[in-house]
Amino acid sequence: PSLVVSEMCIRDSLSNSLEKHYLRWANDGLQPTIEFWLRHNWLQNHWVQAEYRGETIQGRFHAINSNGELELSSNENSITIRSGEIERIRPIPRPE
């Protein structure tokens, strides 16, 4: 059997979900949204690469802090990124 889902159903479901999370953020602040996101974050402890201010930065995804910034760890260093594009690195580099 095939499953047929209309574009309208998908759009409505996505819109409802976005509205729910936006209202949580607007009413309760950023922290509950960060906690929700971290519970569903599949990048936790994975090596990622971030493009930030024209520079490529690599590190292990550590956390999203209370300001909504990405925290990466790389060897002994901690890196905080306010905005940028990230992607998972494959294969995962080994620490030196």
C-alpha atoms as a printed R data frame, in Angstrom:
   type eleno elety resid chain resno      x      y      z
1  ATOM     1    CA   PRO     A     1  0.000  0.000  0.000
2  ATOM     2    CA   SER     A     2  1.185  3.491 -0.762
3  ATOM     3    CA   LEU     A     3  0.852  6.492  1.470
4  ATOM     4    CA   VAL     A     4 -0.402  9.679 -0.105
5  ATOM     5    CA   VAL     A     5  0.163 12.865  1.861
6  ATOM     6    CA   SER     A     6 -0.998 16.167  0.497
7  ATOM     7    CA   GLU     A     7  1.213 19.223  0.392
8  ATOM     8    CA   MET     A     8 -1.436 21.010  2.454
9  ATOM     9    CA   CYS     A     9 -1.167 18.422  5.282
10 ATOM    10    CA   ILE     A    10  2.616 18.761  5.361
11 ATOM    11    CA   ARG     A    11  2.462 22.555  5.263
12 ATOM    12    CA   ASP     A    12 -0.153 22.690  8.039
13 ATOM    13    CA   SER     A    13  1.766 20.267 10.240
14 ATOM    14    CA   LEU     A    14  5.025 22.186  9.800
15 ATOM    15    CA   SER     A    15  3.308 25.516 10.389
16 ATOM    16    CA   ASN     A    16  1.649 24.258 13.588
17 ATOM    17    CA   SER     A    17  4.933 22.884 14.910
18 ATOM    18    CA   LEU     A    18  6.827 26.098 14.155
19 ATOM    19    CA   GLU     A    19  4.101 28.191 15.794
20 ATOM    20    CA   LYS     A    20  4.128 26.007 18.927
21 ATOM    21    CA   HIS     A    21  7.896 26.332 19.337
22 ATOM    22    CA   TYR     A    22  7.877 30.046 18.510
23 ATOM    23    CA   LEU     A    23  5.227 30.693 21.167
24 ATOM    24    CA   ARG     A    24  7.234 28.695 23.730
25 ATOM    25    CA   TRP     A    25 10.276 30.862 22.951
26 ATOM    26    CA   ALA     A    26  8.240 34.108 22.998
27 ATOM    27    CA   ASN     A    27  6.523 33.265 26.308
28 ATOM    28    CA   ASP     A    28  9.207 31.344 28.202
29 ATOM    29    CA   GLY     A    29 12.483 32.641 26.772
30 ATOM    30    CA   LEU     A    30 15.250 30.851 24.943
31 ATOM    31    CA   GLN     A    31 16.284 28.259 27.573
32 ATOM    32    CA   PRO     A    32 13.304 25.838 27.175
33 ATOM    33    CA   THR     A    33 13.805 25.964 23.401
34 ATOM    34    CA   ILE     A    34 17.523 25.169 23.771
35 ATOM    35    CA   GLU     A    35 16.747 22.289 26.142
36 ATOM    36    CA   PHE     A    36 14.210 20.855 23.669
37 ATOM    37    CA   TRP     A    37 16.672 21.182 20.801
38 ATOM    38    CA   LEU     A    38 19.501 19.529 22.733
39 ATOM    39    CA   ARG     A    39 17.260 16.562 23.633
40 ATOM    40    CA   HIS     A    40 16.712 16.005 19.901
41 ATOM    41    CA   ASN     A    41 20.224 16.908 18.731
42 ATOM    42    CA   TRP     A    42 21.884 14.134 16.758
43 ATOM    43    CA   LEU     A    43 25.135 16.126 16.381
44 ATOM    44    CA   GLN     A    44 26.009 15.965 20.101
45 ATOM    45    CA   ASN     A    45 29.668 14.878 20.472
46 ATOM    46    CA   HIS     A    46 30.092 14.528 16.699
47 ATOM    47    CA   TRP     A    47 32.843 16.351 14.848
48 ATOM    48    CA   VAL     A    48 31.489 19.248 12.811
49 ATOM    49    CA   GLN     A    49 32.853 21.870 10.504
50 ATOM    50    CA   ALA     A    50 31.580 25.433 10.713
51 ATOM    51    CA   GLU     A    51 31.966 28.258  8.239
52 ATOM    52    CA   TYR     A    52 32.297 31.371 10.363
53 ATOM    53    CA   ARG     A    53 33.421 34.821  9.209
54 ATOM    54    CA   GLY     A    54 35.048 33.360  6.102
55 ATOM    55    CA   GLU     A    55 36.990 30.807  8.141
56 ATOM    56    CA   THR     A    56 36.530 27.028  8.400
57 ATOM    57    CA   ILE     A    57 36.537 25.792 12.007
58 ATOM    58    CA   GLN     A    58 36.446 22.141 13.078
59 ATOM    59    CA   GLY     A    59 35.579 20.747 16.474
60 ATOM    60    CA   ARG     A    60 33.352 18.405 18.446
61 ATOM    61    CA   PHE     A    61 29.795 19.661 18.985
62 ATOM    62    CA   HIS     A    62 29.613 20.338 22.706
63 ATOM    63    CA   ALA     A    63 26.548 22.470 23.507
64 ATOM    64    CA   ILE     A    64 24.280 25.371 22.738
65 ATOM    65    CA   ASN     A    65 24.824 27.931 25.502
66 ATOM    66    CA   SER     A    66 22.211 30.176 27.138
67 ATOM    67    CA   ASN     A    67 22.806 32.842 24.457
68 ATOM    68    CA   GLY     A    68 22.008 30.347 21.692
69 ATOM    69    CA   GLU     A    69 25.659 30.144 20.590
70 ATOM    70    CA   LEU     A    70 27.263 26.933 19.377
71 ATOM    71    CA   GLU     A    71 30.075 25.630 21.571
72 ATOM    72    CA   LEU     A    72 32.680 23.392 19.965
73 ATOM    73    CA   SER     A    73 35.618 21.696 21.626
74 ATOM    74    CA   SER     A    74 38.814 20.894 19.775
75 ATOM    75    CA   ASN     A    75 41.705 19.281 21.652
76 ATOM    76    CA   GLU     A    76 42.248 21.629 24.610
77 ATOM    77    CA   ASN     A    77 40.399 24.614 23.083
78 ATOM    78    CA   SER     A    78 36.794 25.716 23.380
79 ATOM    79    CA   ILE     A    79 35.278 27.635 20.464
80 ATOM    80    CA   THR     A    80 32.042 29.656 20.574
81 ATOM    81    CA   ILE     A    81 30.227 30.491 17.335
82 ATOM    82    CA   ARG     A    82 27.316 32.921 17.274
83 ATOM    83    CA   SER     A    83 26.126 32.146 13.735
84 ATOM    84    CA   GLY     A    84 27.266 30.215 10.707
85 ATOM    85    CA   GLU     A    85 26.716 27.085  8.656
86 ATOM    86    CA   ILE     A    86 27.716 23.761 10.200
87 ATOM    87    CA   GLU     A    87 27.958 20.233  8.848
88 ATOM    88    CA   ARG     A    88 28.996 16.894 10.263
89 ATOM    89    CA   ILE     A    89 32.474 15.725  9.281
90 ATOM    90    CA   ARG     A    90 32.900 12.207  7.955
91 ATOM    91    CA   PRO     A    91 34.995 10.338  8.838
92 ATOM    92    CA   ILE     A    92 35.389 11.658 12.352
93 ATOM    93    CA   PRO     A    93 38.950 12.961 12.820
94 ATOM    94    CA   ARG     A    94 40.995 11.423 15.616
95 ATOM    95    CA   PRO     A    95 42.512 13.719 18.257
96 ATOM    96    CA   GLU     A    96 46.251 14.193 17.895
